[in-house]
């Protein structure tokens, strides 16, 4: 288990102060309505009035804090994974299913909570506060002809109070559904959430994504972070902020070995910055030999022409995504990658260059070449199967015409997070799809079973542990003589590519 800092000091202060005020307002309010006798009517009215003003002041300060710190983003509603979250609360929680969402300092609330808090902030609390103010100043408002019926105001105020109290009761119940019955309450007291090692790594990764975006803003002239040490600066900042002991995590190693290469090129076509992954893909050991060199160097004539066209396209103000590029590495070998890039601007708003990501697709290109050989051979022989089954970079699968898995390789298992073939062989491919994704995939499967070969593009996969990944899938029919008995193909992970594109958008470049 690891402890991750999720809730900030003021956040905990206003949460518990608000909870106390709501309960005290309910206590005094019900006495005002004659439900019981505790403080006495006059004292209850006085206490209720003073508590109400304290509640209003707290709301004002908290809204100001949310706006100035950017925490208001936490309450923006989203329907993503909403259905999964509802199913989790209805049935999943009772069969110990994994939680569909992960909590981080930048994403503290699941989609159902976000919708609930939105209703609380824009409907319930405004109704209670406004009707309460009308209640307090009824004599003044009535004498000026603004309000004529106190009974209606009272009913509205009480109805809002019951809704608010119902929210508190439901909220307290849901706090017991965490890792331990009291873990959520303890986290809101101390700020530290207890998480499994896996969840802690995910929390660190999610926070690191945001920090890297901020670092890239610094590199592009929008901040103060220096060019060198972009990753280290972001990583150390997040680790310090979250208070995670990362000595035993594999996240740092995983990110350093990620296949996302970053680059920044000025308007004259010369490299200003590349990261270690970029250097690794080009098999270059010395960054100094790259910085200041032209983007067209060390390329084939066709490759030089293609990359210069892409650079000029971005410098004209357009964004490119997933363009295929051939690269000549420092050792003379040929590789392939996709490039996604967007222009960046100087302080005056003029385009000063471009920045973006490259994703290695060399294994995918090799798989496509093998597939072409299979098609050219009339689908005879098993050379394609042998090559894909032994691949260390591309996931292979073979499915019979009824949709049941017959074979997968180790890379496929790794991408779907299965530990053994026995976990998937004999099961239907709909197992890892939502209803919508299954319908889309089924249409392509039907075409393949009629003899087509389909590069299906990017699709989602739902892994065994409940996480979501993205990959490109290509499918081709499997023949037994002249009869199609199923289909096979390969998948190439595109999760990093998806992340890279999202980072480009979130950074404001796109």
C-alpha positions as CSV (number, residue, x, y, z in Angstrom):
1,X,0.0,0.0,0.0
2,X,1.1,3.6,-0.7
3,X,-0.2,6.9,0.5
4,X,-0.9,9.6,-2.1
5,X,-1.6,13.2,-1.3
6,X,-5.0,14.0,-3.0
7,X,-6.8,16.7,-1.0
8,X,-5.3,20.1,-0.3
9,X,-5.4,21.9,3.1
10,X,-8.1,24.5,2.2
11,X,-10.1,21.8,0.4
12,X,-10.3,19.8,3.6
13,X,-11.1,22.9,5.6
14,X,-14.1,24.0,3.5
15,X,-15.4,20.4,3.2
16,X,-15.6,19.8,7.0
17,X,-16.8,23.4,7.7
18,X,-19.5,23.0,5.1
19,X,-20.5,19.6,6.5
20,X,-20.7,21.0,10.1
21,X,-22.7,24.1,8.9
22,X,-25.2,22.0,7.0
23,X,-25.8,19.7,10.0
24,X,-26.2,22.7,12.4
25,X,-28.5,24.5,10.0
26,X,-30.6,21.3,9.8
27,X,-30.6,21.0,13.6
28,X,-31.7,24.6,14.2
29,X,-34.0,24.7,11.2
30,X,-36.1,21.7,12.3
31,X,-36.4,23.3,15.7
32,X,-37.7,26.5,14.1
33,X,-40.4,24.4,12.4
34,X,-41.4,22.9,15.8
35,X,-40.1,19.4,15.3
36,X,-38.4,19.4,18.8
37,X,-37.3,21.7,21.5
38,X,-33.5,22.1,22.1
39,X,-32.2,25.7,22.1
40,X,-35.6,27.5,22.3
41,X,-37.4,29.1,19.4
42,X,-35.7,32.5,19.6
43,X,-32.2,31.1,20.1
44,X,-32.8,28.6,17.2
45,X,-33.8,31.4,14.9
46,X,-30.7,33.5,15.9
47,X,-28.4,30.5,15.5
48,X,-29.9,29.5,12.2
49,X,-29.5,33.1,10.8
50,X,-25.9,33.4,11.9
51,X,-25.1,29.9,10.6
52,X,-26.7,30.8,7.2
53,X,-24.5,33.9,6.8
54,X,-21.4,31.7,7.7
55,X,-22.5,29.2,5.1
56,X,-22.9,32.0,2.4
57,X,-19.5,33.5,3.2
58,X,-17.9,30.0,3.0
59,X,-19.5,29.5,-0.4
60,X,-18.1,32.8,-1.7
61,X,-14.6,32.1,-0.5
62,X,-14.7,28.5,-1.8
63,X,-15.9,29.6,-5.2
64,X,-13.1,32.2,-5.4
65,X,-10.6,29.5,-4.4
66,X,-11.9,27.1,-7.0
67,X,-11.6,29.8,-9.7
68,X,-8.1,31.0,-8.8
69,X,-6.6,27.5,-8.3
70,X,-8.3,25.9,-11.3
71,X,-10.0,23.3,-9.1
72,X,-13.3,24.2,-10.8
73,X,-12.2,21.8,-13.6
74,X,-12.9,19.0,-11.1
75,X,-16.7,19.7,-11.3
76,X,-17.1,19.8,-15.1
77,X,-19.6,17.0,-15.8
78,X,-18.7,14.2,-18.1
79,X,-20.6,11.2,-19.4
80,X,-17.4,9.2,-20.0
81,X,-17.6,5.9,-18.0
82,X,-20.9,7.2,-16.5
83,X,-22.7,3.9,-17.3
84,X,-19.9,1.9,-15.9
85,X,-19.9,3.9,-12.7
86,X,-23.6,3.4,-12.2
87,X,-23.3,-0.3,-12.8
88,X,-20.4,-0.4,-10.3
89,X,-22.5,1.1,-7.5
90,X,-25.6,-1.1,-8.4
91,X,-23.9,-4.5,-8.8
92,X,-20.2,-4.3,-9.2
93,X,-19.4,-3.2,-5.7
94,X,-21.1,-6.3,-4.3
95,X,-19.0,-8.7,-6.4
96,X,-15.7,-6.8,-5.7
97,X,-15.4,-5.6,-9.3
98,X,-12.6,-3.2,-10.0
99,X,-13.5,0.5,-9.8
100,X,-14.1,1.9,-13.3
101,X,-12.3,5.2,-12.5
102,X,-9.0,6.1,-10.8
103,X,-8.7,8.9,-8.3
104,X,-5.8,11.4,-8.8
105,X,-5.2,14.9,-7.6
106,X,-6.3,16.2,-11.0
107,X,-9.4,13.9,-11.2
108,X,-10.8,13.4,-7.7
109,X,-14.4,12.7,-8.7
110,X,-15.9,10.0,-10.8
111,X,-18.5,11.0,-13.5
112,X,-21.5,10.2,-11.3
113,X,-20.0,12.4,-8.5
114,X,-19.4,15.2,-11.0
115,X,-23.0,15.2,-12.1
116,X,-24.2,15.1,-8.5
117,X,-22.0,18.0,-7.4
118,X,-23.1,20.0,-10.4
119,X,-26.8,19.6,-9.4
120,X,-25.8,20.5,-5.8
121,X,-24.0,23.7,-6.9
122,X,-26.4,25.0,-9.5
123,X,-29.7,23.8,-8.1
124,X,-30.0,22.6,-4.5
125,X,-27.7,25.1,-2.7
126,X,-28.9,28.1,-4.7
127,X,-32.5,27.2,-3.9
128,X,-31.8,26.8,-0.2
129,X,-29.7,30.0,0.0
130,X,-32.1,32.2,-2.0
131,X,-35.2,31.0,-0.4
132,X,-33.5,31.4,3.0
133,X,-32.6,35.0,2.3
134,X,-36.2,35.7,1.2
135,X,-37.3,34.0,4.5
136,X,-35.0,36.2,6.5
137,X,-36.0,39.5,4.8
138,X,-39.6,38.6,4.1
139,X,-41.0,41.7,6.0
140,X,-38.9,44.1,3.9
141,X,-39.6,42.2,0.6
142,X,-43.3,41.9,1.4
143,X,-43.7,45.6,2.2
144,X,-42.1,46.5,-1.2
145,X,-44.5,44.1,-3.0
146,X,-41.7,41.6,-4.1
147,X,-43.1,38.6,-2.2
148,X,-46.7,37.9,-1.1
149,X,-46.8,34.4,0.3
150,X,-44.5,33.2,3.0
151,X,-45.9,29.7,3.0
152,X,-44.7,29.1,-0.6
153,X,-41.2,30.3,0.4
154,X,-41.2,28.1,3.5
155,X,-42.1,25.0,1.4
156,X,-39.4,25.7,-1.1
157,X,-36.8,26.2,1.6
158,X,-37.7,23.1,3.5
159,X,-37.8,21.0,0.3
160,X,-34.3,22.3,-0.6
161,X,-33.1,21.5,2.9
162,X,-34.4,17.9,2.7
163,X,-32.6,17.5,-0.7
164,X,-29.4,18.9,0.8
165,X,-29.7,16.6,3.8
166,X,-30.4,13.6,1.6
167,X,-27.2,14.4,-0.3
168,X,-25.2,14.4,2.9
169,X,-26.7,11.0,3.9
170,X,-25.9,9.5,0.5
171,X,-22.5,11.1,0.5
172,X,-21.6,9.6,3.9
173,X,-22.8,6.1,2.7
174,X,-20.7,6.3,-0.4
175,X,-17.6,7.2,1.6
176,X,-17.8,3.7,3.1
177,X,-17.4,2.0,-0.4
178,X,-13.6,2.8,-0.6
179,X,-10.6,0.6,-0.1
180,X,-11.7,0.3,3.6
181,X,-14.9,1.5,5.2
182,X,-13.3,4.6,6.7
183,X,-10.4,5.2,4.2
184,X,-12.3,7.9,2.4
185,X,-13.1,9.8,5.6
186,X,-9.6,9.4,6.8
187,X,-8.3,10.7,3.5
188,X,-10.4,13.8,3.8
189,X,-9.1,14.4,7.3
190,X,-5.4,14.0,6.5
191,X,-5.4,14.7,2.7
192,X,-3.6,11.3,2.1
193,X,-5.4,8.5,0.2
194,X,-4.3,4.9,0.8
195,X,-3.9,3.2,-2.6
196,X,-2.6,-0.1,-3.9
197,X,0.8,0.0,-5.6
198,X,-0.8,-0.2,-9.0
199,X,-3.3,2.7,-8.2
200,X,-0.5,4.8,-6.8
201,X,1.5,4.4,-10.0
202,X,-1.6,5.3,-12.0
203,X,-2.1,8.4,-9.9
204,X,1.6,9.4,-10.4
205,X,1.3,8.8,-14.1
206,X,-1.9,10.9,-14.4
207,X,-0.3,13.8,-12.5
208,X,2.9,13.5,-14.5
209,X,0.9,13.9,-17.7
210,X,-0.3,17.3,-16.6
211,X,3.1,18.3,-15.3
212,X,4.7,17.3,-18.7
213,X,2.2,19.5,-20.5
214,X,3.1,22.4,-18.3
215,X,6.8,21.7,-19.0
216,X,6.2,21.6,-22.7
217,X,4.5,25.0,-22.4
218,X,7.7,26.3,-20.8
219,X,9.8,24.9,-23.7
220,X,7.5,26.6,-26.3
221,X,8.0,30.0,-24.7
222,X,4.8,30.1,-22.7
223,X,6.5,29.5,-19.3
224,X,9.7,29.6,-17.4
225,X,10.9,26.0,-17.3
226,X,14.3,25.5,-18.9
227,X,14.7,23.3,-22.0
228,X,17.0,20.8,-20.3
229,X,15.7,18.3,-17.8
230,X,12.0,18.6,-19.0
231,X,11.1,15.1,-17.8
232,X,13.2,15.3,-14.6
233,X,11.7,18.6,-13.6
234,X,8.1,17.4,-14.1
235,X,8.8,14.1,-12.4
236,X,10.4,15.6,-9.3
237,X,7.7,18.2,-9.0
238,X,4.9,15.6,-9.1
239,X,6.7,13.2,-6.7
240,X,7.1,16.0,-4.2
241,X,3.5,17.2,-4.6
242,X,2.0,13.7,-4.2
243,X,4.5,12.5,-1.6
244,X,4.8,9.1,-3.3
245,X,7.7,6.9,-2.4
246,X,8.7,5.9,-5.9
247,X,11.7,3.7,-5.0
248,X,9.7,0.6,-5.7
249,X,7.7,1.8,-8.7
250,X,8.4,0.9,-12.3
251,X,6.7,4.0,-13.7
252,X,9.9,6.1,-14.1
253,X,11.5,3.3,-16.1
254,X,8.3,2.8,-18.1
255,X,8.1,6.4,-19.1
256,X,11.8,6.7,-20.0
257,X,11.4,3.7,-22.3
258,X,8.2,5.0,-23.8
259,X,8.1,5.1,-27.6
260,X,7.0,8.7,-27.7
261,X,9.7,10.9,-29.1
262,X,9.4,14.7,-28.7
263,X,10.9,17.3,-31.0
264,X,10.8,21.1,-31.5
265,X,11.9,22.7,-34.8
266,X,12.3,26.4,-35.5
267,X,10.8,28.1,-38.6
268,X,14.0,27.6,-40.6
269,X,13.7,23.8,-40.2
270,X,16.5,23.3,-37.6
271,X,16.1,21.2,-34.5
272,X,15.9,23.2,-31.3
273,X,15.0,20.3,-28.9
274,X,14.6,16.5,-28.9
275,X,14.1,14.1,-26.0
276,X,16.0,10.9,-25.3
277,X,13.3,8.7,-26.9
278,X,13.7,10.7,-30.2
279,X,17.5,10.1,-30.0
280,X,16.9,6.4,-29.3
281,X,14.6,6.0,-32.3
282,X,17.2,7.6,-34.6
283,X,20.0,5.6,-32.8
284,X,21.9,8.8,-32.0
285,X,23.8,9.0,-28.8
286,X,24.8,12.7,-28.8
287,X,22.0,15.4,-28.6
288,X,24.6,18.1,-29.5
289,X,24.9,16.6,-33.0
290,X,21.2,16.9,-33.6
291,X,20.4,20.4,-32.1
292,X,21.1,22.9,-34.8
293,X,20.9,20.3,-37.7
294,X,18.3,20.6,-40.5
295,X,15.3,18.3,-40.5
296,X,16.1,17.2,-44.1
297,X,19.6,15.8,-43.3
298,X,20.2,12.0,-43.2
299,X,17.2,11.0,-45.2
300,X,16.5,9.3,-48.5
301,X,15.6,11.7,-51.4
302,X,11.9,10.7,-51.1
303,X,12.0,11.0,-47.3
304,X,13.6,14.4,-47.4
305,X,10.9,15.7,-49.8
306,X,8.1,14.2,-47.7
307,X,9.4,15.6,-44.3
308,X,10.0,19.1,-45.8
309,X,6.4,19.1,-47.2
310,X,5.1,18.2,-43.7
311,X,7.2,20.9,-42.0
312,X,6.0,23.6,-44.4
313,X,2.4,22.5,-43.9
314,X,2.6,22.9,-40.2
315,X,4.5,26.3,-40.5
316,X,1.6,27.5,-42.6
317,X,-0.6,27.1,-39.5
318,X,-2.0,23.6,-40.0
319,X,-1.8,20.6,-37.7
320,X,-0.8,17.1,-38.8
321,X,-1.6,13.9,-37.0
322,X,-0.3,10.3,-37.7
323,X,1.6,11.1,-40.9
324,X,3.9,8.2,-41.9
325,X,7.5,9.1,-42.3
326,X,10.6,7.1,-43.2
327,X,13.8,7.8,-41.2
328,X,17.4,7.0,-41.8
329,X,19.1,6.2,-38.5
330,X,22.7,7.1,-37.6
331,X,23.8,3.5,-38.2
332,X,22.3,3.6,-41.7
333,X,19.3,1.4,-40.9
334,X,15.8,2.4,-42.0
335,X,13.0,2.9,-39.6
336,X,9.4,4.1,-39.9
337,X,7.3,6.3,-37.6
338,X,4.2,8.5,-37.5
339,X,4.6,12.2,-36.8
340,X,2.0,14.5,-35.2
341,X,2.9,18.2,-35.0
342,X,1.4,21.6,-34.4
343,X,2.8,25.1,-34.8
344,X,3.9,27.2,-31.8
345,X,3.9,30.9,-31.7
346,X,6.0,33.7,-30.2
347,X,4.8,36.4,-27.9
348,X,3.5,38.5,-30.8
349,X,1.4,35.6,-32.1
350,X,3.6,34.8,-35.1
351,X,4.4,31.1,-35.9
352,X,7.9,30.6,-34.6
353,X,8.2,26.9,-35.4
354,X,6.6,23.5,-34.7
355,X,6.7,20.8,-32.1
356,X,5.2,17.4,-31.8
357,X,5.7,13.6,-31.3
358,X,7.0,10.7,-33.3
359,X,5.7,7.1,-32.7
360,X,7.7,4.2,-34.0
361,X,5.8,2.0,-36.4
362,X,8.7,-0.1,-37.8
363,X,7.2,-3.4,-36.4
364,X,3.8,-2.5,-37.9
365,X,5.3,-1.8,-41.3
366,X,7.1,-5.1,-41.2
367,X,3.8,-6.9,-40.3
368,X,2.1,-5.1,-43.2
369,X,4.8,-6.3,-45.6
370,X,4.3,-9.9,-44.3
371,X,0.5,-9.5,-44.8
372,X,1.0,-8.4,-48.4
373,X,3.1,-11.5,-49.1
374,X,0.3,-13.6,-47.7
375,X,-2.2,-12.0,-50.0
376,X,0.1,-12.2,-53.0
377,X,0.5,-16.0,-52.2
378,X,-3.2,-16.5,-52.4
379,X,-3.5,-17.1,-48.6
380,X,-1.5,-20.3,-49.0
381,X,1.1,-21.4,-46.4
382,X,1.5,-20.3,-42.9
383,X,4.5,-17.9,-43.2
384,X,2.4,-15.0,-42.0
385,X,1.2,-16.9,-39.0
386,X,4.7,-18.1,-38.0
387,X,6.1,-14.6,-38.3
388,X,3.3,-13.0,-36.3
389,X,3.2,-15.7,-33.6
390,X,6.9,-15.2,-32.9
391,X,6.7,-11.3,-33.0
392,X,8.0,-9.4,-30.0
393,X,6.4,-6.1,-31.0
394,X,3.1,-6.9,-32.7
395,X,0.0,-8.6,-31.2
396,X,-1.3,-11.6,-33.3
397,X,-4.7,-13.2,-33.1
398,X,-6.7,-15.9,-35.0
399,X,-10.5,-16.2,-34.5
400,X,-12.8,-18.8,-36.0
401,X,-15.8,-17.8,-38.1
402,X,-18.1,-18.0,-35.1
403,X,-16.0,-15.3,-33.3
404,X,-14.1,-17.5,-30.8
405,X,-10.3,-17.0,-30.2
406,X,-8.2,-19.9,-31.5
407,X,-4.7,-18.4,-31.1
408,X,-3.0,-15.3,-29.7
409,X,0.7,-14.5,-29.2
410,X,2.5,-13.2,-26.1
411,X,2.3,-9.5,-27.2
412,X,-1.5,-9.8,-27.6
413,X,-1.7,-11.2,-24.1
414,X,0.4,-8.3,-22.7
415,X,-1.6,-5.6,-24.5
416,X,-4.9,-7.1,-23.1
417,X,-3.2,-7.7,-19.7
418,X,-3.9,-11.5,-19.6
419,X,-1.4,-13.8,-18.0
420,X,-2.0,-17.0,-20.0
421,X,-3.5,-18.1,-23.3
422,X,-6.0,-20.4,-21.4
423,X,-7.7,-17.2,-20.1
424,X,-8.8,-16.2,-23.6
425,X,-8.6,-19.2,-26.0
426,X,-12.2,-20.5,-26.7
427,X,-13.8,-17.2,-25.6
428,X,-15.7,-14.8,-27.9
429,X,-14.0,-11.6,-29.1
430,X,-17.0,-9.5,-27.8
431,X,-15.5,-10.0,-24.3
432,X,-13.3,-7.0,-24.7
433,X,-15.7,-4.6,-26.4
434,X,-18.5,-2.3,-25.4
435,X,-21.8,-2.8,-27.2
436,X,-21.1,0.2,-29.5
437,X,-17.5,-1.0,-30.3
438,X,-18.7,-4.6,-30.9
439,X,-21.3,-3.4,-33.4
440,X,-18.7,-1.5,-35.3
441,X,-16.2,-4.3,-35.2
442,X,-18.8,-6.9,-36.2
443,X,-19.5,-5.0,-39.5
444,X,-15.8,-5.3,-40.4
445,X,-15.6,-9.0,-39.3
446,X,-18.5,-9.8,-41.7
447,X,-16.6,-8.1,-44.6
448,X,-13.5,-10.1,-43.8
449,X,-15.5,-13.4,-43.7
450,X,-16.6,-12.5,-47.2
451,X,-12.9,-12.3,-48.4
452,X,-11.8,-8.7,-47.7
453,X,-8.6,-7.7,-45.9
454,X,-9.3,-4.7,-43.7
455,X,-7.0,-2.2,-42.0
456,X,-9.6,-1.2,-39.4
457,X,-7.8,1.8,-38.0
458,X,-7.7,2.8,-34.4
459,X,-10.0,1.0,-32.0
460,X,-10.5,0.7,-28.2
461,X,-9.7,-2.4,-26.2
462,X,-11.0,-3.1,-22.7
463,X,-8.3,-5.0,-20.8
464,X,-8.8,-7.7,-18.3
465,X,-8.0,-5.3,-15.4
466,X,-10.7,-2.9,-16.6
467,X,-8.3,-0.3,-18.1
468,X,-8.7,1.0,-21.6
469,X,-6.1,1.0,-24.3
470,X,-6.0,1.9,-28.0
471,X,-4.6,-0.1,-30.9
472,X,-4.6,-0.3,-34.7
473,X,-6.1,-3.6,-36.0
474,X,-5.7,-5.3,-39.4
475,X,-7.8,-8.4,-40.3
476,X,-7.5,-10.9,-43.1
477,X,-9.4,-14.1,-43.8
478,X,-8.1,-17.6,-43.0
479,X,-8.8,-20.2,-45.7
480,X,-9.1,-24.0,-45.6
481,X,-8.9,-24.8,-49.2
482,X,-11.4,-22.5,-50.9
483,X,-13.5,-22.0,-47.7
484,X,-13.1,-19.1,-45.3
485,X,-12.9,-20.7,-41.8
486,X,-12.1,-17.6,-39.8
487,X,-9.9,-14.5,-39.7
488,X,-6.5,-13.5,-38.3
489,X,-4.6,-10.3,-38.0
490,X,-2.4,-8.1,-35.9
491,X,-2.8,-5.2,-33.5
492,X,-0.3,-2.5,-32.8
493,X,-0.6,-0.5,-29.6
494,X,-1.5,3.2,-30.1
495,X,-2.1,4.2,-26.5
496,X,1.0,6.4,-26.4
497,X,-0.1,7.9,-29.7
498,X,-3.5,8.8,-28.3
499,X,-1.9,10.3,-25.2
500,X,0.5,12.4,-27.4
501,X,-2.3,13.8,-29.5
502,X,-4.3,14.6,-26.3
503,X,-1.3,16.4,-24.9
504,X,-0.9,18.5,-28.1
505,X,-4.6,19.5,-27.8
506,X,-4.5,20.1,-24.0
507,X,-1.4,22.3,-24.3
508,X,-3.2,24.6,-26.6
509,X,-1.1,24.0,-29.6
510,X,-3.9,22.3,-31.6
